[in-house]
Amino acid sequence: MIGTWRTLPGGGSALVARPEGDSSDRRNPGGVLVIGELYGMTDLVHEAMSTLTEAGHAVAAVDLFTGTERGLQLPYDDAGRARGFALLRDLQAESLVEQIRQTRDLLEPGPVGIVGFSVGGFMALVAATHLTFEVVVAVYPGWTVHGGGPIATPAPLQRAADLGATSVLVLAGSDDALVGPDLDDIDALLGAAGVQHELLVLPGVGHGFACAGRRATYSDAATSATWRAILDALAA
């Protein structure tokens, strides 16, 4: 496991990791928040933290299910998916935004980016309608346009004008049945709100392509392209 568990003022925990060296030498003196998929604090989160620290970023991972069990990891199967959705339905968006704010406060002062995968990408966009981030990266985020997700809150891109972000990067697979139908609307809503944004569609992959634990959908090539885009966005 990478990082150190830190206790949040409101209860619960977050995982924090920092690169070697003085923070004044970093391109991003603040850092990056990471939010994983509905399966919790899986290898996807730890691998993301490792990639980001190797690139010189301080990182704090939002532990979505910290109120149930610190560092909970659910299996990538039907039972894990069902439990993940059940746990998500018990969460309140307002409490999650506050948890994200407290996690962000564990990082040094300075610009902070946020990177989320699937429901984590959704929550990154929700958080950015309440908090300020330098960059928001949402990797195959669901429910951004029409809502209807397991966490009861308005669709974040219906409030695109409230996004406190310098830029937004959305990534999805061309075969993603959940996100694909919304890509044109995502582009239109962000454009209408005057938000600097980029949509990157990875060919031939579907939902979950960036998670090695989801073997049926994982793509090494698409994941590599995704991380190149993420690191470029954070460095801009």
C-alpha positions in Angstrom: 0.0 0.0 0.0 1.2 3.5 -0.8 0.7 6.4 1.5 -0.3 7.0 5.1 -3.8 7.0 6.6 -4.8 10.4 8.0 -7.9 11.1 10.2 -10.3 13.7 9.0 -11.7 16.3 11.4 -15.3 15.1 10.6 -14.4 11.5 11.2 -13.2 8.9 8.8 -9.9 8.8 7.0 -8.0 9.6 3.8 -4.9 8.1 2.3 -2.1 10.6 1.7 1.2 10.1 -0.2 3.9 12.6 -1.2 6.8 12.4 -3.6 10.3 12.7 -2.5 11.8 16.2 -2.4 10.8 19.7 -1.3 7.3 20.8 -2.2 8.7 24.0 -3.6 10.3 22.0 -6.4 7.1 20.5 -7.6 5.2 21.7 -10.7 2.0 21.5 -8.6 2.7 22.6 -5.0 -0.8 21.7 -3.9 -1.5 18.3 -5.2 -4.2 16.0 -6.6 -7.2 14.2 -5.1 -8.1 10.8 -6.3 -11.5 9.1 -6.1 -11.9 5.5 -7.2 -14.8 3.4 -8.5 -17.6 2.0 -6.5 -15.4 -0.9 -5.5 -13.7 1.2 -2.9 -10.0 1.6 -2.2 -8.8 -1.0 -4.7 -5.5 -1.4 -6.5 -6.9 1.2 -9.0 -6.6 3.9 -6.3 -3.1 2.8 -5.2 -1.8 2.6 -8.7 -3.2 6.1 -9.5 -1.5 7.4 -6.3 1.8 5.8 -7.3 1.6 7.2 -10.9 0.9 10.7 -9.6 3.6 10.7 -6.9 6.1 9.4 -9.4 5.2 12.4 -11.6 5.9 14.8 -8.6 2.4 15.3 -7.2 1.3 15.1 -3.6 -1.8 12.9 -3.6 -4.8 12.4 -1.2 -7.3 9.6 -1.9 -10.9 10.1 -0.9 -12.1 6.9 0.9 -15.7 6.9 -0.2 -16.8 4.2 2.3 -14.7 5.4 5.2 -17.9 5.5 7.3 -18.4 1.7 6.8 -14.8 0.5 6.9 -11.5 2.3 6.4 -9.9 1.3 3.1 -12.8 -1.0 2.1 -12.0 -3.0 -1.0 -14.9 -4.8 -2.7 -14.4 -7.7 -5.2 -14.9 -7.2 -8.9 -17.9 -9.4 -9.1 -21.7 -9.2 -9.0 -21.7 -9.3 -5.2 -19.1 -6.5 -4.9 -21.0 -4.4 -7.4 -24.3 -4.9 -5.6 -22.7 -4.0 -2.2 -21.0 -1.0 -3.7 -24.3 0.4 -5.1 -26.0 -0.3 -1.7 -23.3 1.6 0.1 -23.4 4.5 -2.4 -27.2 4.8 -1.9 -26.6 5.3 1.8 -24.3 8.3 1.2 -25.3 11.9 1.1 -23.9 14.2 -1.5 -23.4 17.1 0.9 -21.5 14.9 3.3 -19.3 13.6 0.5 -18.5 17.1 -0.6 -17.5 18.0 2.9 -15.4 14.8 3.1 -13.7 15.8 -0.2 -13.0 19.3 1.2 -11.4 17.9 4.3 -9.3 15.5 2.3 -8.2 18.4 0.1 -7.2 20.3 3.2 -4.6 17.5 4.0 -2.5 18.7 1.1 -0.2 21.7 1.0 -1.6 25.1 0.0 -1.6 25.6 -3.7 -3.6 24.6 -6.7 -5.3 21.2 -6.4 -6.5 18.9 -9.2 -9.0 16.1 -8.8 -9.1 12.8 -10.7 -12.0 10.4 -10.4 -13.0 7.1 -12.1 -16.6 6.1 -12.8 -18.7 7.1 -9.8 -15.5 8.8 -8.6 -15.5 10.9 -11.8 -19.1 11.8 -11.1 -18.3 12.8 -7.5 -15.3 14.9 -8.8 -17.7 16.9 -10.9 -20.2 17.2 -8.1 -17.5 18.4 -5.8 -16.3 20.9 -8.3 -19.7 22.6 -8.3 -19.1 23.4 -4.6 -15.3 23.6 -4.3 -12.5 25.1 -6.4 -10.0 22.9 -8.3 -7.4 23.7 -10.9 -8.2 20.7 -13.0 -11.1 18.2 -12.9 -10.4 14.9 -14.6 -13.4 12.5 -14.9 -12.7 9.1 -16.3 -15.8 7.4 -17.7 -18.1 9.3 -15.3 -21.8 8.2 -15.2 -24.9 10.2 -14.5 -23.3 13.6 -15.2 -26.1 14.9 -17.6 -29.4 13.2 -16.6 -28.7 12.1 -13.0 -30.3 8.9 -11.8 -27.2 7.6 -10.1 -27.0 5.9 -6.7 -26.0 9.2 -4.9 -29.0 11.4 -4.8 -27.9 14.8 -6.2 -28.7 16.9 -9.3 -26.7 15.9 -12.4 -23.5 18.0 -12.0 -23.3 19.2 -15.6 -26.7 20.7 -15.3 -24.9 23.1 -13.0 -21.8 23.4 -15.2 -21.8 27.2 -14.8 -21.0 26.6 -11.1 -17.9 24.5 -11.8 -15.0 25.9 -9.9 -12.3 24.6 -12.2 -9.9 26.1 -14.7 -10.4 23.2 -17.0 -12.2 19.8 -17.2 -11.0 16.7 -19.0 -13.5 13.9 -19.6 -12.3 10.5 -20.9 -14.5 7.6 -22.0 -14.4 4.6 -24.2 -16.1 4.6 -27.6 -18.0 1.4 -26.6 -19.2 2.8 -23.2 -22.9 2.2 -23.0 -23.2 4.3 -19.8 -21.2 7.4 -20.8 -21.1 7.3 -24.6 -24.7 8.4 -25.2 -24.0 11.5 -23.0 -20.8 12.7 -24.6 -22.4 15.2 -27.0 -24.5 16.7 -24.1 -21.4 16.8 -21.9 -19.6 18.8 -24.6 -22.5 21.1 -25.1 -23.2 21.8 -21.5 -19.6 22.6 -20.7 -19.3 24.7 -23.8 -22.4 26.6 -23.0 -21.1 27.4 -19.5 -17.8 28.6 -20.9 -15.8 25.9 -19.2 -12.5 25.1 -20.8 -12.7 21.4 -21.5 -11.6 18.4 -23.5 -13.3 15.2 -24.3 -11.1 12.2 -25.1 -12.7 9.1 -26.6 -10.6 6.0 -26.5 -11.5 3.7 -29.4 -12.6 0.1 -29.0 -13.0 0.1 -25.2 -16.0 0.3 -22.8 -16.7 1.2 -19.2 -13.9 0.3 -16.7 -11.1 0.1 -19.3 -8.6 1.8 -16.9 -9.0 -0.7 -14.1 -6.7 -3.7 -14.3 -8.8 -5.6 -11.8 -11.8 -5.6 -14.2 -10.2 -8.0 -16.6 -13.2 -8.2 -19.0 -12.9 -4.5 -19.8 -9.4 -3.5 -19.1 -7.2 -2.1 -21.8 -3.5 -1.5 -21.3 -3.2 0.7 -24.3 -6.3 2.9 -23.4 -5.1 3.1 -19.8 -1.6 4.3 -21.0 -3.2 6.9 -23.2 -5.5 8.0 -20.4 -2.6 8.6 -18.0 -0.7 10.5 -20.6 -3.7 12.8 -21.0 -4.2 13.1 -17.2 -0.6 14.0 -16.5 -0.6 16.5 -19.4 -3.8 18.1 -18.0 -2.3 18.4 -14.5 0.9 19.9 -15.9 -0.8 22.5 -18.1 
